[in-house]
Amino acid sequence: MSRSLVIAECCLSACLALAGCRAGTIAGSGRDAGADAGIDASGDSGVDAGADAGADAGADAGIDAGGDDGGSAGFSCSHPRPAWLLCEDFERGDGDFDAWLAVSDFIAGVGVDDRGRIRLSSDQPHAGAWSVYMPAEAGSGYQGASLDWRACQGAQESNCSMRSFEQLYFRAWIRFAEDHRYVHHFLNIGGSQPEDYWYHGTAGCLPNGVLSMGTTVDFQPDSHESHFYTYWPDMSCDTRCDRYMDVDQVCQDCLDKGLPTCTEQPQCCWAGVLPAFSLL
């Protein structure tokens, strides 16, 4: 049984990891950057919750969702807007994944050496000639892959110093195989301090809003209705997690990371669900 996933045309605006994209945008901080990313940032929350925030927002959001390059109002990955941090269309390499990866801005990834887990495909890309394809083939243990990007200062390389942003926007075009399986923590965007490159592993801890941040786009398997799976300082936590976790160990691990999660009572903090746009 195939558990394949096609990620076509992605706009990512962020500082951490992504599963893939094709012809898209990344926009940095500021309200103007939101517009440059093809998102109406005029609402109080920074994003118009209406159709303009969706992947097919159309002309009102400054996106030509059906254009040949998948870009925004004449801009593309080969001609990006100044506010875009990352735009990837998978066109370089002419279908050769290794050649594409070597010239891309992605720093690392899981499974990138296995073509049964990830490769480029010319089968119905959203725009252009190629998309990234994650087939999760049986010979590869039904495993997918990931691509990791950082907002480095200077060269894109592991353990770089990173740039800082107040607001980030991202967009992705995705097509699922009919027999695909649920993917937990699907698209991920996050960050930490500029000189603190490596991920802290803070699952279960109550964030303090300083050490790091992160959110993933998850989706319902049947409807593809999507949501942000997010940790934030005012979130609710589970005070009965001793039923399934070593809560004393969780509390100690969080304290060791500078996140005193159990100051008032033993508890485990798991990401909450915030609304997002629809995945088609």
Secondary structure by P-SEA (a helix, b strand, c coil): ccbbbbbcbbbbccccccccccccccccccaaaaaaaccccccccccccccccccccccccccccccccccccccccccccccccbbbccccccccaaaaaaaccccccccccccccbbbbccccccccbbbbbccccccccccccccccccccccccccbbbbbccccbbbbbbbcccccccccccccccccccccccccccccccccccccbbbbbbcccccccccccccccbbbbcccccccaaaaaaaaaaaacccccccccccccbbbbbbbbcc
